Amino acid sequence: MSPQPHPHTDHPHTPHPHPDAHPRPNAHPRPNTQRRHAVLAVTAAAVMALTTACGSGDRTDAAPVANDKVQAGSGSGSGYGDDSGADKGQAGGDGYGYGSTGDSNRPAAQGAPARTLALRQSPELGPVVTDSKGMALYRFDKDTAKPPNSACSGTCATTWPPVPADDATAASGMAASALGSVTRADGTKQLTIGGWPAYRYAKDTAPGDTKGHGVGGTWNAFAPDGKKATAGPAADVSVFDQPKLGKLLVDKEGRTVYRFNKDSAWPMKFGCNGACLDTWKPVGPADKSKLEGVPEKLITTVTRPDGSKQLAVDCWPVYTFSGDQQPGDVNGQGKMGTWFAVSPEGKKITSPATG
């Protein structure tokens, strides 16, 4: 069953009807019978197509559902859930994949603890794990993960300083269980991600640098799950395995997308307008050739009351939350009991992942 439109008092911003919702009458003053029948037939077919595409399926999940593990957040009662709170390296060196030492470029913090990790969206690599200062972390193909073991010492460890395991915590969007440690030959503890020892690169001198990715064909920036960050442009819409909520949809920047209970899929209705849009940003249209893990049939484009285009998933307009500061954040989940992340099947997610 489709969610029913809310009464006018439910939201101060009553959206204008979609410009195509009511077909214009024929411009000719005396249309002949054949033309009138043709117009009616086309209109009926269009309505039937929209009903089939956007009005079908189980909509019994439209009522707000409490989430006992995700904070619902406070707000003004509007239902918006305001934000109250964010050159690839060249191979070289000695042929073992270390690259040149580059000691003169080595930042003073190369051997410092990583502290709270973060995820930074790289245009070339997608989400990349960084330390608390935004410096990329890397893995080495000559190491092993099961069991964890580091093959990088001596000159290698000068170019690729091991990241201490002390005081490291997982980023939002990473599973805490992904972090571990390995004891190096000198007795120090090194951080591991997905079992792989973690390093910085001496030639990365500024937050956001990923100059170490691809060096020697053996060094790669970390993806959030401990695997190698994947080269290539990010998909417009893809699936992300979020530790708290499980698999959900993200945009090309890796940001969680949400749907709003006060919108409706059929008949099309926009409940987020005006001040709501300061906090919840409509996601732009997606190229269906740039989807990853998402059925094409779920992806459509809708026209907002102001004429702008917005991505819809299973016919529901979707938004990002201004309070999500990095890929994998789900700070908008459950806001005011009306905002929810979206599953790969296009449904709203109302409970944490299990298992």
C-alpha positions in Angstrom: 0.0 0.0 0.0 1.3 3.5 -0.8 1.9 5.9 2.0 -1.1 8.3 2.3 -0.4 12.1 1.8 -0.1 13.9 5.1 -2.6 16.7 5.9 -1.5 20.3 5.2 -0.9 20.9 8.9 1.8 18.2 8.9 4.3 20.3 7.1 4.3 24.0 6.4 5.7 23.6 3.0 3.0 22.3 0.7 4.6 21.2 -2.6 3.1 22.3 -5.9 1.8 19.4 -7.9 4.2 17.9 -10.4 3.8 19.8 -13.7 2.9 16.6 -15.5 0.4 15.5 -13.0 -2.6 17.1 -14.8 -2.4 16.9 -18.6 -3.1 20.2 -20.3 -6.2 20.4 -22.4 -5.8 20.3 -26.1 -4.7 23.7 -27.4 -7.1 23.5 -30.4 -10.6 24.9 -29.6 -12.4 22.2 -31.6 -10.5 18.9 -31.5 -12.0 16.2 -33.6 -13.2 13.0 -31.9 -10.3 10.9 -33.2 -7.6 13.2 -31.8 -9.4 13.4 -28.5 -9.5 9.6 -28.2 -5.8 9.4 -29.0 -4.9 11.9 -26.3 -7.0 10.1 -23.7 -5.4 6.8 -24.7 -1.9 8.1 -24.4 -2.7 9.7 -21.0 -4.2 6.5 -19.7 -1.2 4.6 -20.8 1.2 7.0 -19.1 -0.8 6.8 -15.9 -0.8 3.0 -16.0 3.0 3.0 -16.6 3.6 5.2 -13.7 1.3 3.2 -11.5 3.1 0.0 -12.4 6.6 1.5 -11.9 6.0 3.6 -8.8 2.7 2.4 -7.2 3.5 -1.3 -6.9 5.2 -3.2 -4.1 4.7 -3.4 -0.4 4.6 0.0 1.2 3.6 -1.1 4.6 6.9 0.0 6.0 6.0 3.7 5.5 5.1 4.4 9.1 7.9 5.7 11.3 9.7 2.8 13.1 11.7 3.2 16.2 15.3 2.2 16.1 16.6 0.9 19.4 20.3 1.1 18.4 20.5 4.2 16.3 19.9 7.5 18.0 16.9 9.2 16.5 18.2 12.7 17.1 16.4 15.8 18.3 14.9 18.5 16.2 12.4 21.3 16.1 9.4 19.0 15.4 9.4 19.8 11.7 10.5 16.2 10.9 13.7 17.5 9.2 16.1 16.3 11.8 18.4 19.3 11.7 22.1 18.9 11.8 23.2 19.9 15.3 26.6 18.7 15.2 32.6 17.2 8.9 49.5 11.6 -8.7 50.0 8.2 -8.3 53.6 7.4 -7.1 56.2 5.9 -9.5 57.9 2.6 -9.0 61.6 2.9 -8.4 64.1 2.6 -5.6 65.8 -0.8 -5.2 63.4 -2.9 -7.2 61.7 -4.4 -4.1 58.7 -2.0 -4.4 59.8 0.4 -1.7 60.3 3.5 -3.9 63.0 6.0 -3.0 63.4 6.9 0.7 62.5 10.6 0.3 63.7 11.3 3.9 63.7 15.1 3.2 60.0 14.9 2.6 59.1 12.8 5.6 56.6 14.6 7.8 57.4 14.7 11.5 54.2 12.8 12.3 55.0 9.7 10.2 55.6 7.5 13.3 52.7 9.0 15.4 49.7 6.9 16.4 46.8 7.0 13.9 44.3 7.7 16.6 40.7 7.8 15.2 40.8 6.7 11.6 38.8 8.5 8.9 37.6 7.8 5.4 38.5 10.2 2.7 36.8 10.1 -0.7 39.4 10.0 -3.4 38.2 10.9 -6.9 40.5 8.2 -8.3 40.2 5.5 -5.7 36.9 5.9 -3.9 36.9 5.7 0.0 40.5 5.6 1.4 41.4 5.0 5.0 43.4 7.8 6.6 44.8 8.6 10.1 43.2 11.3 12.2 45.3 13.9 10.3 44.0 12.8 6.9 47.2 11.0 5.8 46.5 7.9 3.7 47.3 4.4 5.1 48.8 1.7 2.9 49.2 -2.1 2.7 52.0 -4.1 1.1 51.5 -7.1 -1.1 54.6 -8.9 0.3 53.1 -8.8 3.8 50.5 -11.4 4.8 47.2 -11.0 6.6 46.5 -14.6 7.8 48.5 -14.6 10.0 49.5 -11.0 10.0 53.2 -10.5 9.2 55.3 -7.5 8.0 57.9 -8.0 5.3 58.9 -4.3 5.4 61.9 -3.4 7.6 65.1 -1.5 7.4 65.2 0.8 4.4 61.6 -0.1 3.5 60.4 1.0 6.9 62.1 4.4 6.4 60.1 5.0 3.2 57.0 3.3 4.6 56.8 4.0 8.3 54.7 1.4 10.2 51.7 2.8 11.9 51.7 2.1 15.7 48.8 0.1 17.0 48.5 2.3 20.1 45.3 4.4 20.5 43.9 3.5 17.1 40.1 3.4 16.7 37.9 2.6 13.7 36.4 5.3 11.5 32.7 5.7 11.2 31.8 3.4 8.3 34.4 0.8 9.4 33.9 -2.3 11.5 35.8 -2.1 14.8 36.7 -5.8 14.3 38.7 -4.8 11.2 41.5 -3.3 13.4 44.1 -5.4 15.0 47.9 -5.5 15.6 51.0 -7.4 14.7 54.3 -7.6 16.7 57.2 -6.5 14.5 60.7 -8.0 14.7 61.8 -5.1 16.9 59.0 -5.9 19.4 56.8 -2.9 18.5 53.1 -3.2 17.8 51.9 -2.3 14.3 48.3 -1.5 13.4 46.6 -4.0 11.0 43.4 -3.4 9.0 41.7 -6.5 7.8 44.8 -8.4 9.0 47.2 -6.4 6.8 49.9 -4.3 8.5 49.4 -0.5 7.9 51.9 2.0 6.8 52.2 5.7 5.8 54.3 6.9 2.8 57.1 9.3 3.3 56.3 11.2 0.2 52.8 12.0 1.2 53.2 15.4 2.7 49.6 16.8 2.8 46.2 15.4 3.8 44.6 13.7 0.8 47.8 12.7 -0.8 47.8 9.1 -2.2 51.2 9.2 -3.9 52.1 5.8 -2.5 49.2 4.0 -4.3 50.7 1.7 -7.0 54.3 2.2 -6.1 56.3 -0.8 -7.2 53.1 -2.5 -8.2 52.9 -3.7 -4.5 51.7 -0.8 -2.4 48.0 0.2 -2.3 45.9 2.5 -0.2 43.5 0.8 2.1 39.8 0.6 1.4 37.5 0.6 4.5 37.3 -3.2 4.6 41.1 -3.7 4.5 41.1 -4.5 0.8 43.0 -2.5 -1.8 41.3 0.8 -2.8 40.0 0.4 -6.3 41.3 2.6 -9.0 38.7 4.1 -11.4 35.8 6.6 -11.1 33.2 6.0 -8.4 29.8 4.7 -9.4 27.0 7.3 -9.3 25.1 4.9 -6.9 26.6 1.9 -5.2 26.2 -0.4 -2.3 28.2 0.1 0.9 28.4 -2.4 3.8 27.9 -0.2 6.8 28.8 -1.8 10.1 25.7 -0.8 12.0 23.0 -0.9 9.3 24.4 -3.5 6.8 24.2 -2.9 3.0 22.9 0.5 2.0 23.1 2.8 -0.9 25.6 5.7 -1.2 26.2 8.3 -3.9 29.4 8.8 -5.9 31.0 10.6 -3.0 30.3 7.7 -0.7 27.6 9.5 1.2 24.6 7.6 2.6 21.4 8.4 0.8 18.1 8.7 2.7 14.4 8.8 2.0 11.8 10.8 3.9 8.5 9.5 5.2 6.8 12.8 4.4 7.6 12.4 0.7 5.5 9.8 -1.2 6.3 7.7 -4.3 2.7 7.5 -5.7 1.2 9.9 -6.0 4.4 11.8 -6.2 4.8 14.3 -3.3 7.7 16.3 -1.9 7.6 16.8 1.8 11.1 18.3 2.1 11.1 21.9 0.8 12.3 25.3 2.0 14.4 25.2 5.3 14.4 21.3 5.1 16.7 21.5 2.1 19.3 23.3 4.2 19.9 20.1 6.1 18.8 17.4 3.6 20.3 17.8 0.1 18.5 16.3 -2.9 20.8 13.8 -4.7 21.3 14.6 -8.4 20.3 12.3 -11.2 22.4 9.1 -11.8 23.7 7.7 -15.0 22.3 4.2 -15.3 25.6 3.0 -16.9 27.4 4.0 -13.6 25.6 1.8 -11.1 27.2 -0.7 -8.9 25.1 -3.4 -7.1 21.8 -1.5 -7.8 19.2 -2.8 -10.3 18.6 -0.2 -13.1 14.9 -0.5 -12.8 15.0 1.1 -9.4 16.7 4.2 -10.6 14.7 7.1 -12.0 14.8 10.9 -12.1 12.0 13.1 -10.7 11.3 16.8 -11.1 11.0 18.9 -8.0 8.5 21.7 -7.5 11.3 24.2 -8.4 12.0 22.4 -11.6 15.3 20.8 -10.5 16.0 17.1 -11.1 16.4 14.6 -8.3 17.4 11.0 -8.1 14.7 8.6 -7.0 15.2 5.0 -5.8 12.1 2.8 -6.2 10.3 6.1 -7.0 11.2 7.7 -3.7 13.3 10.9 -3.8 16.6 10.5 -2.0 18.8 13.0 -0.1 22.1 13.2 1.7 22.4 14.5 5.3 24.6 17.6 6.0 25.5 16.0 9.4 27.3 13.1 7.6 30.9 14.2 7.4 32.6 11.2 5.8 31.8 8.2 3.7 29.9 5.6 5.7 28.4 8.0 8.2 24.7 7.3 9.0 24.1 10.2 11.4 20.8 10.9 9.6 19.4 7.5 10.3 16.1 7.6 12.3 16.1 11.4 12.5 12.7 12.5 13.9 11.5 9.0 13.1 11.1 10.1 9.4 14.5 9.7 7.7 15.9 6.4 6.8 18.8 4.9 4.8 17.9 3.0 1.7 18.6 -0.7 1.0 19.9 -2.1 -2.3 16.4 -3.2 -2.9 15.1 0.4 -2.6 13.4 -0.1 0.8 14.0 2.0 3.9 16.2 0.4 6.5 14.6 0.6 9.9 16.8 -1.7 12.1 20.4 -2.5 12.5 22.1 -5.4 10.7 22.0 -8.8 12.3 24.3 -11.7 12.2 
